[in-house]
Amino acid sequence: MRNLLNFLLKYNYWFLFILLEVICFVLLFRFNNYQQSVYFTSANVVTGKVYEVSGSVSSYFHLKSVNEDLLDRNMLLEQQIANLENALRERQVDSVIVNSIRNLDNKDYQIFKAHVIRNSLNQADNYITLDKGSSSGIRPEMGVVDGNGVVGIVYKTSPNYSLVISVLNSKSSISCKIVGSEYFGYLKWEHGDSRYAYLKDLPRHAEFNLGDTVVTSGYSTVFPAGVMVGTVDDMSDSNDGLSYLLKIKLATDFGKLGDVRVIARTGQMEQQELENMSTKQ
C-alpha cells in the first residue's frame, strides 16, 4: 500500500494532466457539433472493424459444426433421392406427386457420427480407425460414408473405437450399379492409385456411358441403395471376355477423410442370420 501511495505522489502531475485532458476532450466533443460528428463517425468505423474481426474468428471456430450439419444434410438428401427413384419406379408415377413422397420418413436405418483418427492409403490392405465403437452403437458389418460417398465397412469394434475395411482394401467388395440401370457388379480396388477402383462382373449387355454415376445397388445388408460411389472413367473387357471391367473414379477423397457417418440398417442382423443359415444347408 505504501508503494502505491509513493507511486501516486511521485507521478501526481502526470495523473492530473491526463485527467484534465480527458475533461477537455469530453467538453470538446460534447458541445461542438463538428467534433462530435467526427468522433461518432470514427467510433462507428472502429466498432465495425472490431465486430467484423470478431465475427470472422467466431465463424472459424464454428466451421466444424457447420461441416457436420452439411454432411448430415447431404446424406439425408442422397437418401431422399434414392427413395424417390424407388417410389417412382414402383408406382410408375410422374413428377406431379413427387412432393408427396419426398417427406416420407425413412425408418430403415440409423446414422452414427464418427471421426477418422487413423488412415492409410499405400498398403495392399488399407484400414481406417474411427473414434467411436460398440458403446456408441457401432458394430461390425455397418457401412461407412462421408459427405462425398462410400468409405468402407466396419470390420471390428471395441467399446470406444472401430476398425474399418477401406474401399482401398483387397478384401473390400461392394455391390454397385450404374444409375439408370438395374445391372450390378462388384467394386474392387487394385493396389495403386487411391482415386480409382474397378467395377467388375458387369454384364456385357448392360448399357452405360463414360461419366455415368455409380451408386450402391442395395443388394447387400451393408449399404442402402443409391449411396454415391463414383463415376465411370474408362472401360475394358474382363479377362474371360464375358463381362465389362469399368474403371471408376471414386467420389471419396481418401487422403482427406475427417468426419464420417456409420450406417446401421434395421433388420441387418436378422437378414444376415437367414442368409448364413441358407449357405450352411
Secondary structure by P-SEA (a helix, b strand, c coil): caaaaaaaaaaaaaaaaaaaaaaaaaaaaaccaaaaaaaaaaaaaaaaaaaaaaaaaaaaaaaaaaaaaaaaaaaaaaaaaaaaaaaaaaacccccccccccccccccbbbbbbbbccccccccbbbbbbcccccccccccbbbbcccccccccccccccbbbbbccccccbbbbbbcccccbbbbbbbccccccccccccccccccccccccccccccccccccccccbbbccccccccccbbbbbbbcccccccccbbbbbbbcaaaaaaaaaaaaaac
